[in-house]
Amino acid sequence: MSLKEELDALRLRLEARRDPEIVAKMHQAVEELRLSRAADQVLKVGAKAPEFVLENADEHAVDSKALLAKGPLVVTFYRGRW
Amino acid sequence: MELVALQKALPEITALGASLVAISPQLPEYNRELIQHRHLSFEILTDRGNEVAARFGLRWVLPEYLREIYRSFPLDLEKFNGDTSWTLPMPARFAIDQQGTIRAAQSDPDYTTRPEPSDALEALRALSRQH
């Protein structure tokens, strides 16, 4: 199963357990974000990536410059484990 | 689930000479739990207040009605993220070359959609062919 198929299955399971009114509001929030054209603000191919220094899970600083000195870098933004 | 898919792609990312990091607003203690629970061998970095996400154009503020829904689950974003901003990053993935230029970029306002790892990998393969 692809990641997309797994996520679609998860969404169906979760939404089946939830109050339809809440599900509708959650869909509304996604739709509003889409309509706000927030995606237009996202950096695109060819743009310079911002540098960052952030703490890892052991609370040590990780510098993007140090990672890029070793090779290319894949960055994933993740909202949370909840 | 997305992070587990990335964990599976990690050997190929590493073989292509690249690194992988995840960036999340949640506090290090929750990232630590996630890494242990999902057996992840890449870093998850804490982006307090989604400041880095904002520079990538990904930060959004949850509307009040959505905050109420999350509180009712209960899902206390203030506790997980250690701030009261009620902001989140849109899910996104970037492949960045050694000059700091973005070579692949994917994002979606719909949090239930996540980029497949194959897309970033393709950008890395193209980079490695150039060397």
Chai-1 contact restraints between the chains, C-beta under 6 A:
chainA,res_idxA,chainB,res_idxB,connection_type,confidence,min_distance_angstrom,max_distance_angstrom,comment,restraint_id
A,L3,B,A5,contact,1.0,0.0,6.0,A-B,restraint_1
A,L3,B,E116,contact,1.0,0.0,6.0,A-B,restraint_2
A,E6,B,M1,contact,1.0,0.0,6.0,A-B,restraint_3
A,L7,B,T112,contact,1.0,0.0,6.0,A-B,restraint_4
A,R11,B,T112,contact,1.0,0.0,6.0,A-B,restraint_5
A,I22,B,I69,contact,1.0,0.0,6.0,A-B,restraint_6
A,K25,B,Y65,contact,1.0,0.0,6.0,A-B,restraint_7
A,K25,B,I69,contact,1.0,0.0,6.0,A-B,restraint_8
A,A29,B,L66,contact,1.0,0.0,6.0,A-B,restraint_9
A,V30,B,D110,contact,1.0,0.0,6.0,A-B,restraint_10
A,L33,B,W60,contact,1.0,0.0,6.0,A-B,restraint_11
A,L33,B,P109,contact,1.0,0.0,6.0,A-B,restraint_12
A,R34,B,P109,contact,1.0,0.0,6.0,A-B,restraint_13
A,A38,B,W60,contact,1.0,0.0,6.0,A-B,restraint_14
A,A38,B,P109,contact,1.0,0.0,6.0,A-B,restraint_15
A,A39,B,P109,contact,1.0,0.0,6.0,A-B,restraint_16
A,Q41,B,G57,contact,1.0,0.0,6.0,A-B,restraint_17
A,V42,B,G57,contact,1.0,0.0,6.0,A-B,restraint_18
A,V42,B,S107,contact,1.0,0.0,6.0,A-B,restraint_19
A,L43,B,F56,contact,1.0,0.0,6.0,A-B,restraint_20
A,L43,B,G57,contact,1.0,0.0,6.0,A-B,restraint_21
A,L43,B,I102,contact,1.0,0.0,6.0,A-B,restraint_22
A,K44,B,A105,contact,1.0,0.0,6.0,A-B,restraint_23
A,V45,B,I102,contact,1.0,0.0,6.0,A-B,restraint_24
A,V45,B,A105,contact,1.0,0.0,6.0,A-B,restraint_25
A,A47,B,I102,contact,1.0,0.0,6.0,A-B,restraint_26
A,K48,B,G100,contact,1.0,0.0,6.0,A-B,restraint_27
A,A49,B,I96,contact,1.0,0.0,6.0,A-B,restraint_28
A,A49,B,G100,contact,1.0,0.0,6.0,A-B,restraint_29
A,A49,B,I102,contact,1.0,0.0,6.0,A-B,restraint_30
A,P50,B,R55,contact,1.0,0.0,6.0,A-B,restraint_31
A,F52,B,V52,contact,1.0,0.0,6.0,A-B,restraint_32
A,L54,B,L45,contact,1.0,0.0,6.0,A-B,restraint_33
A,L54,B,T46,contact,1.0,0.0,6.0,A-B,restraint_34
A,L54,B,D47,contact,1.0,0.0,6.0,A-B,restraint_35
A,E55,B,P28,contact,1.0,0.0,6.0,A-B,restraint_36
A,E55,B,T46,contact,1.0,0.0,6.0,A-B,restraint_37
A,N56,B,E43,contact,1.0,0.0,6.0,A-B,restraint_38
A,N56,B,L45,contact,1.0,0.0,6.0,A-B,restraint_39
A,A57,B,P28,contact,1.0,0.0,6.0,A-B,restraint_40
A,A57,B,N31,contact,1.0,0.0,6.0,A-B,restraint_41
A,A57,B,R32,contact,1.0,0.0,6.0,A-B,restraint_42
A,A57,B,I35,contact,1.0,0.0,6.0,A-B,restraint_43
A,A57,B,I44,contact,1.0,0.0,6.0,A-B,restraint_44
A,E59,B,P28,contact,1.0,0.0,6.0,A-B,restraint_45
A,V62,B,E43,contact,1.0,0.0,6.0,A-B,restraint_46
A,V62,B,L45,contact,1.0,0.0,6.0,A-B,restraint_47
A,L67,B,S19,contact,1.0,0.0,6.0,A-B,restraint_48
A,L68,B,Q98,contact,1.0,0.0,6.0,A-B,restraint_49
A,G71,B,G17,contact,1.0,0.0,6.0,A-B,restraint_50
A,G71,B,A18,contact,1.0,0.0,6.0,A-B,restraint_51
A,P72,B,A18,contact,1.0,0.0,6.0,A-B,restraint_52
A,P72,B,D97,contact,1.0,0.0,6.0,A-B,restraint_53
A,P72,B,L124,contact,1.0,0.0,6.0,A-B,restraint_54
A,P72,B,L127,contact,1.0,0.0,6.0,A-B,restraint_55
A,L73,B,S19,contact,1.0,0.0,6.0,A-B,restraint_56
A,L73,B,I96,contact,1.0,0.0,6.0,A-B,restraint_57
A,V74,B,I13,contact,1.0,0.0,6.0,A-B,restraint_58
A,V74,B,A18,contact,1.0,0.0,6.0,A-B,restraint_59
A,V74,B,L20,contact,1.0,0.0,6.0,A-B,restraint_60
A,V74,B,A95,contact,1.0,0.0,6.0,A-B,restraint_61
A,V74,B,A120,contact,1.0,0.0,6.0,A-B,restraint_62
A,V75,B,V21,contact,1.0,0.0,6.0,A-B,restraint_63
A,V75,B,F94,contact,1.0,0.0,6.0,A-B,restraint_64
A,T76,B,A22,contact,1.0,0.0,6.0,A-B,restraint_65
A,T76,B,R93,contact,1.0,0.0,6.0,A-B,restraint_66
A,F77,B,I23,contact,1.0,0.0,6.0,A-B,restraint_67
A,F77,B,A53,contact,1.0,0.0,6.0,A-B,restraint_68
A,F77,B,L58,contact,1.0,0.0,6.0,A-B,restraint_69
A,F77,B,P89,contact,1.0,0.0,6.0,A-B,restraint_70
A,F77,B,A92,contact,1.0,0.0,6.0,A-B,restraint_71
A,Y78,B,A22,contact,1.0,0.0,6.0,A-B,restraint_72
A,Y78,B,S24,contact,1.0,0.0,6.0,A-B,restraint_73
A,R79,B,L88,contact,1.0,0.0,6.0,A-B,restraint_74
A,G80,B,S24,contact,1.0,0.0,6.0,A-B,restraint_75
A,G80,B,Q26,contact,1.0,0.0,6.0,A-B,restraint_76
A,G80,B,F80,contact,1.0,0.0,6.0,A-B,restraint_77
A,R81,B,Y30,contact,1.0,0.0,6.0,A-B,restraint_78
A,R81,B,L34,contact,1.0,0.0,6.0,A-B,restraint_79
A,W82,B,L75,contact,1.0,0.0,6.0,A-B,restraint_80
